Amino acid sequence: MDENNRTQSNEKTLIDYLAIIWRYKVMIIIITMVAAIGSVVNSVTSIRLPNQKSPMPDMYTSNALMLIDNKYSSSRSSEWGVEGLSSPSYGNLAVLLIGTYTLHDAVVEDFYALNGTETSAREDYLHKVDAGLKATFHDRSGVLTISYTDTDPILARDITNYCAEWLGRRFEALGLHKGKIELENLEENINKTSREIEQLENETRRIERSFSQVSVPGSLPAIYREIDRIVMELNAKRQVYTQLKVQYEMLKIGIASERPVIQVLEAAHTPQKVPEPSWGRMYRIVTLAGLVSAVILALGIDAIIRIKNDPATIAKLRRKNHS
C-alpha cells in the first residue's frame, strides 16, 4: 500500500512541471539570455571579420544548368543491338563524372596555387572541392544542375563554369558525339586525299618537264605509260575527294539539325544572395536550444533533490551498489 502511495506521489502532472519551471525561472532566464547574447555576439563577430577569418563565413553557391539528351543514348543502344536492355543514362553518367577524382584534381590544379605545397595541403583542397561540388540530374526534364559552394562568390562561379565545360569535353572524348567523330574522320581523309592529289600533280609536271629533255627515242613509250598511270590515279583520287567532300557537307547539315547530347542551358553567374548561414534563423535556433536545455537542467536538478530527500530511494540505490 505504501508503495502504491509512493508511486502515485511520484507521478507528476503538468502543474507540477510548471511549478518546477517557475521555481527555477531565474536560472532558465539567465541560461536563455546567455545563449541569445552569445549567438548575437558570434553573429556580429562573424559579420565584422573578413570572410576568410570568420568562424562562420558566408557561403556562396553558384549553379549551372545543362541539358542532356537521354533519347540519344536510347538510339545508340538500338544501334548496338541491345534494345531489350535498359539504355545507359547520360544524365547519371554526367553525375558520376562530376564526382570523379580526375575532375576534382583538375579543379585544385587550376584554381588553387599549389606550387611547392605539401601533399597534406593538396588533400585538404581535394576534400574542400569534394564537399563543395555537387551535381543532380532531373530525369523528366533532362536537366543537370552543377553547383559549387565557396566563401568566394567569384571562385564559386568560375569553378562551376569550369566543371560544365570540362564535362562537355569529357563527353566528346568518350565518343558520345558520334556525328562529330565521323566529321573529324572525314576531315582527316579529305586532307589526306588532297595531299595525295597534290603529290600526283607535282609528279605529272615533273614528268612533263623531263619529257622535253629526252634524247633517247626508245624511252618514250615508257614515259607515256607512266603519264597514263598517273593520270588514271589522279582522276580516281579526284573522284574520291569529290565523294568525301559531299559526305562531309551532308554530315555537317545533319549535325546542325540534331540536338547535341549535352549543352549548357544557363552558365553560372556570380551569386548575389547569401543562402547560408541565415543569422536570424541561427539566432532563433540557439535561443530555443538554450531555453530547452535550461528547462531540462531544471527538471534534472529537481529530480536529484527529490531523490536525495527520499530515504527509501537512497536505500534502494545503496542496496543495488552493494549487490
Secondary structure, DSSP 4 states (H G I P E B T S, - for coil): -HHHHHHHHH---HHHHHHHHHHTHHHHHHHHHHHHHHHHHHHHHHHHS-TTT-SS--BEEEEEEEEE-HHHHHHHHHHTT-TTSPPPPHHHHHHHHHTSHHHHHHHHHHHS--TT--HHHHHHHHHHHHHHEEEEEETTTTEEEEEEEES-HHHHHHHHHHHHHHHHHHHHHTT--HHHHHHHHHHHHHHHHHHHHHHHHHHHHHHHHHHTT---GGGHHHHHHHHHHHHHHHHHHHHHHHHHHHHHHHHHHHHHHSPPSEEEEE------S--B--HHHHHHHHHHHHHHHHHHHHHHHHHHHHHHT-HHHHHHHHHHHH-
